[in-house]
Amino acid sequence: MESNRVNVFLNGDLNKKCEVTVHGHMTLSELVSDCKEKLDVDSHTKCKLFDSGGGELSDDDLDYLNPDEPLFLSRGEEFSKDSSILVYEPIKQLGEGGFGSVWLYEHKINKNLAALKFVPLDSLISADDVNRVYAEIGVLRGLRHPNIVQLYDAFPLRDKICFVMEYCGGGEMQQYLEEHGPISEDELYHIGCQMVEAIKYCHDMKIIHRDLKLENILFSNDSKTQIKIVDFGIAGMFAGAHSERSDAGSLLYIAPEVLTKEDNRANPVLDIWSIGCMFYYLLSGVHPFEYETQEEIIRKIVNCEYQPLPNTVSRPWHKLIRGILRRNPRRRWGSLRIIEHLYKYRFERDASLSPESEEERSPAINEPGKKSARPGKVLKVTAKPMEQGLHNKKIETHSPRKKDVRKNSKK
């Protein structure tokens, strides 16, 4: 191991710190003695060293120390949970909601910016709430993709849980659309490829997001060219017939089979449906199934009733939306086919469209045992199963009414 300079703080007191050199063949006992001398701690005091997450160090850990991560010297007491947060300097609040608050912080040592999300412990009312928080931590720790927000650390404080995450300075896509109007098709090809590739990566890792929506798509920075997917709080694991079940989600983006109780297992097709809803909004400025009442929204989704895209939108997007927004999940396009379609027409705008089947031209899919619909007609599917049990479901029923971004596009 090569020599590294590491910052060491006195546990619970960041006003006392020192810098030590960790070199090859150094023992933990030697490192502790060096820290005690520099921090003016009695040499006879039995001390421990902790990393920033509260893990006690051993001799084996010295080979893997990160010079950007501080250590904490304890004089025998347990690790102070507040020590982890003290290495960050608050700058400003970024947002607040039912989940807690998000703040922009700067790391005092390496000066990197990070977004810290604080989830109050008293907001975790049920066991499901607790499981959701720790499930999100578990999922994000295992994901490494340029279009998925990175979790740097997570640790408990006295009255809250803190997520230390990659800072996305470009803000929410939803907010950007409300302020600046719709993005161009050129931009959407670029952003759409990032979005679908990130979700394909999740699916390859057997992770289903389950809550894809424009509010959970952030821009990495002010250039608005790179997106990051966030909020894996209700993500589920895909395991075929044994996949996790849940009715949770945001209503405008929930697939029809969940609303009709046909199948609420974690499955890639759920995220594909949500992607179709986002693409539709980005192309038209309105949600495909938005209506005044929750009951009407549910009816439109389960019947797959939506207005065709405006004629001003180029034909490849029409075909893409028809391929994704299909009531029968077995007939929805998969992520690979969507990616191939996006890349083909991003770089070959004049490429001819392949012939479409009658099935692709109809918003609804004929299913076994059901009467066939005439071309252009929509099969009617009852929404009663979902409506009858709605009060028991953890569903975000309404986002605040959004402005029609088509009316706000800048000239």
Beta strands, then each sheet from edge to edge (+ up, - down):
strand 1: 4-10
strand 2: 13-22
strand 3: 48-50
strand 4: 71-74
strand 5: 88-97
strand 6: 100-107
strand 7: 113-120
strand 8: 151-156
strand 9: 160-166
strand 10: 171-172
strand 11: 207-208
strand 12: 217-219
strand 13: 227-229
strand 14: 236-237
strand 15: 249-250
strand 16: 395-396
sheet 1: 2+ 1- 4- 3+
sheet 2: 5+ 6- 7+ 9- 8+
sheet 3: 10+ 12- 13+
sheet 4: 11+ 14-
sheet 5: 15+ 16+
end
